[in-house]
């Protein structure tokens, strides 16, 4: 199924980067013979390496900087002697470092930046092709792909990231990265590097699957690699003979490790959400809530109890992990409400069940979570890391809020919620440079238009009612207004209650089938 064109009011530029490819297209052949044309100058390369250390490495510690740094400088000084897999890692470092400095659309469309990004991307493609990555993956090639995927999300669609990361998972499994390194009698250092890489890859996969409206299952990866250690780079080296003692508190690997813990809690939530009926869901809900609470307590005890809120990376991940766990909890409660609603509108006595209080509480909580996610992007203290946090738009929360405002007259007139929605849309439109943001964004833009129309009509009615010579409003005035609004350029198949609810599951294809988007152009 094709995706509708972006219906945002913002004029979206053309693609900044061409799609990623390992097929070595003929158009890149000229670069193979003149590979140096893709490399930055030594001065530029050193600058990008330092930027990587400051902006990228703290977000997911998969490189051991004391070990990698001499290798990087040697490769910068002697580029002719660099193997293809190491060259791919260098280009990934350059690409991610430059990406981390791009704050908005204007900076991304800077001609010098755009040309440089394209060169680095082609450098990765050609290097991985020369390294025969698909048949003979190496640690450095996998590290290159993990770093590149994290940065490429800024430019590529969720689908391309999902596909690329799936390829990396298979390549990692070919190398046994998903297995406990002790089984292969590896050194403590090599074990730790492999485990960091594996958990980074699978945690990325969980998030990209959520973008597609799917959920992971715990046995899908069939791996037994332990979690990384909560340590700093200085705590171990290739010469280390035993595993170092873990830190109690924030360490350099805490950001990656905290996301790994959340990934595990997310797996428990995923199992819960697969329940098809209220009875089985209710049976599993307490255990899932316990897993979330346990993860929250564990993160606080191990990592964040004594964190320094004035240090950006510590403050970011303390707030980010709390927000994600709160969102998981919200997802569980939202799905519970849906099961209750689907289970019947009347109780055993035939009396109508009223879920308005639960629905309103979920709506308020969703607005609070959306506001919290905005702070992670807009707070200037996080400037070095917003390249990453802005790559994960809160589509699910926006969908829930807009849908409730669309179908509820009370919530459609909630000014504070509407302001949060507007701020969120403005943030996404300012930071996103993807030319076609797909079906999700198109639907969200349409829902936003509908809610805006409802709000305008409601405000006009209030002004009319407040005039001295007004006639009593018709009892069905707002219902008629909603019907007029529905019929404008998005026709609904039946009433709003008959629509497929898009909440939580983010099954955008199914939801779109419930909407006849006559006002949208399709390629």
Secondary structure as UniProt FT lines:
FT   HELIX           26..28
FT   HELIX           29..33
FT   HELIX           35..38
FT   HELIX           42..51
FT   HELIX           52..56
FT   HELIX           57..59
FT   HELIX           65..77
FT   HELIX           79..81
FT   HELIX           84..100
FT   HELIX           105..108
FT   HELIX           111..130
FT   TURN            131..135
FT   HELIX           139..152
FT   TURN            153..155
FT   HELIX           158..174
FT   TURN            175..178
FT   HELIX           181..184
FT   HELIX           188..211
FT   TURN            212..213
FT   TURN            218..219
FT   HELIX           233..235
FT   TURN            238..239
FT   TURN            252..253
FT   HELIX           254..273
FT   HELIX           278..299
FT   HELIX           300..304
FT   TURN            305..306
FT   TURN            309..310
FT   HELIX           312..342
FT   TURN            348..349
FT   HELIX           356..378
FT   HELIX           380..382
FT   TURN            383..385
FT   HELIX           386..389
FT   TURN            390..391
FT   HELIX           395..407
FT   HELIX           409..412
FT   HELIX           415..431
FT   HELIX           438..465
FT   TURN            468..469
FT   TURN            475..476
FT   HELIX           477..486
FT   STRAND          491..492
FT   HELIX           496..498
FT   TURN            503..505
FT   HELIX           508..514
FT   STRAND          515..516
FT   TURN            518..519
//
